[in-house]
Amino acid sequence: MRGLRMTFFRGVESRMFRDATGAGPVSRDSSDVQLPRRPFTYRASQFSTNALFSAKLATAAALASFALLLAMTVGTTFAVRSFISEKSADRFSNFVQTSNSEFEADVSRRLTELLAVEGLFKTSDDISQAEFEVFAGLLKNKGGPVEALGFVRRITPVEVDAFNQAMRKRGLVGFDLTRRGGAPEYTVIEQLFPRNSGVVSLGEDLGRDSFFTDALTAAEESLLPVAVGPFESSDPNQSDASLVILSPVIRQIADEVSGSTLVRTLEGFALGVYQAKELLGGATVSQEFGDIDFRIVDVSKGARGTEIFPEAGGDSSHDWSGGQRLHREVEVGGQLWDFQYSGPHDFDLTPLEREVWIIVMVAGLVITLVAGGSTYSLIAGRRAARSDLEIVTTQLSAILDSALEGILLVDQRGRVIWANQAFANMMELGEASELAGEDVANRLETNGPDIEHRDRFIEFIREVVRDPESTVASEDVTINTPEPHSYSLSSVPVEDERGLHAGRLWVFRDVTSERAADEAKSTFVSMVSHELRTPLTSVMGFIDLAMDGAGDPVGEKTIKLLGTARSNAERLQRLVDDILDVSRLESDALRLDMDSVNVVELATDLADGVNALFVERDVKLTVEVGDEVPMIWADRGRMGQVIINLLTNALRYTSSGGDVNLRITHDSGAVAIAVIDTGLGIAPEHTGRVFEKFFRIDSKRSRPAGSTGLGLAITKSLVERMSGMITLESEIGEGSTFTVRMAASTPAS
């Protein structure tokens, strides 16, 4: 890894020639001079010779300084111009990334609408046009680019007559599928709101439309949403192109032969019609940058692709000229779309940023002229002058020395090159100017403040100095004198102008208030959680008394309502307990009672305890134990919490008739506790995040009943606190396997 590149300059101090005694400039006494007959001429000649020498020296020095400063001005101007260009490119790249992210978010929102339509037709066979119009109208009124929502049903020849009658009842007089020609299957828009979107209409057979044939086939094969279009509307009042998204509707029905086995069947497709300009170009429009050119090209069938926005089938990029260009490819409904952007070289730069290089150049030239003239004047007047570079160095040192952060620069051996006074003060090392050349680790061993874990901190400093490639992002150290302060230290390697390792830069930032705020947050969460437990316990007690008839007798309906309240109170109590556990884990306040634990006995007892829940859900729970499984080193109570969390998580995501297997084996000095289910499974892109707090695999679904969203996060933290490891293997539709590996505390017997 490349480190921070720094170049060190050494200032040059000009000195006047002095006499042997050091008293002052060399001069000659006038009494030693033999005057000729015409002294005026002689003196003039002598003066001219001295003046000529002085002028030549001043001119040479002025020209040299002028050339040097001119070169620095030109170099600085090019550097500033390059930096401005890079800044513009970075902003343009960020803009493109933001635009694509907003588009993907908008598409996700649209798919949510289709998911709602899909869910409606999964749960009911007979939905009237009026019912659907109310349902679709509510979705459409939420805003966005949606033009119409509908449902496309697959019709077999056996269902044609009944379907014709149903469509005629919806107002399509004389509707008859068979008049359009016999076919093994029809794909007809059964529901649509509004009835005519300008692109599709109620009763239209999409299977006979070449625009939709490939899309219907692709959606049926992939069981994923597929986009069609965009294409022009037939409505004369609608000038913008429209985009259609088809999402397959799958229903599980009982097999006609077995009567109990569930068979997945494709009922049809949820259909959404959207304004292409708002959906596809919305991200760019929302940025309000009028100097951006934007187009979308469908590259699903080749690298050249076909433009679909803003000129469907055309080429709007032929008039793009100059500037910078970027493109991002996004998969939309089974199609690969290339989002292409063109922007100016000075994209999103303020007028000052655009012209700052000119200001730098003009200022540099002015400084160069002034400095050259000043140098000439100073040398001619025999005055010492410091170089501009020394002035800049002095100013930079003053700025860094006034910084609140402690700054330290060391060489490859850890010896101080430069430190500001803030660092010297926080480490109680006296004057920063006196630290140059000292080994900072050795100095802290003999002097300095009261540092928590001093030996560990000093060894950490030495280890980082020895590694020329390591980068320290943030490490905390606490200094207890004169009062406790927390500092966050960061460090990056430093390279010289040749790319060689030259040392390391350290920055110490006071984060005492931030750490205090974190601790206060944890204390507050813990306090609130504790305060909630008492009223919750009281609420559940009174509910139990009411259900037992301690007050007036209650009826069956009241008991059912009280049972629901009791269930929700228990869920809230679980959430409070989980929040307390998370708070303890984050604040390192959770204490573990580590001992040898018979995990086979523990797991078997826990499985027996929760088996009733599995029987109620019609999920089979089995326990498998390998040969000679040893005891493990763990906290028995927390290990039980880990196993229960994994079992209940598997139960939530396993459908009726599924299986959950608790398997305990021993291999290579470790005991593996695996919970294997036949549930929904987890996509590869989500497996790395399932242990995050409140993370949901599918944002479109609500969290399963009884889930707090913290169980897996707590499980992972507990396992790691007990020096174990948890892994996940999963496949969509096949189920998931959570495996906890713990160290064995005794040899296998």
Protein Blocks (a to p, Z undefined) as FASTA:
>chain_A
ZZddddddddddddddddfkonaccdddfklpccdfblmlmmmmmmmmmmmmmmmmmmmm
mmmmmmmmmmmmmmmmmmmmmmmmmmmmmmmmmmmmmmmmmmmmmmmmmmmmmmmmmmmm
mmpcbdcfklmmmmmmmmmmngpjbfbdcddddddfklmmmmmmmmmmnopghiafklno
pafbdcddfbdcdfbeolacehiafklpmklmmmmmmmmmnopacdedjdddfbfklmbd
cdddddddddddddfklomaccdddfbdcdddddfklmmmmmmmmnopakbccddddfkl
ojklpafbfbghiafklmggghidddddddeehiacdddddddfkgoiafklmmmmmmmm
mmmmmmmmmmmmmmmmmmmnopacddfklmmmmmmmmmmmmpmbdcddddfkopafbdcf
klmmmnonojfklmgopafklmmmmgccddehkllmmmmmmmmmmpmkbccfbdcdddfb
fbdcdddddddddddfkopafbdcdddddfklmmmmmmmmmmmmmmmmmmmmmmmmmmmm
mmmmmmnommccddfklmmmmmmmmmmmmmmmmmmmmmmmmmmmmnopaccddddddfkl
mmmmmmmmmmmmmmmnopacdddddehiacddddfklmmmmmmmmmmmmmmmpcehiacd
dddddeehiacdddddfbebpafklmmmmmpghiafblmbccdehiaolmmmmmmmmmmm
nopacdddddehiapcdddddddfbdcZZ
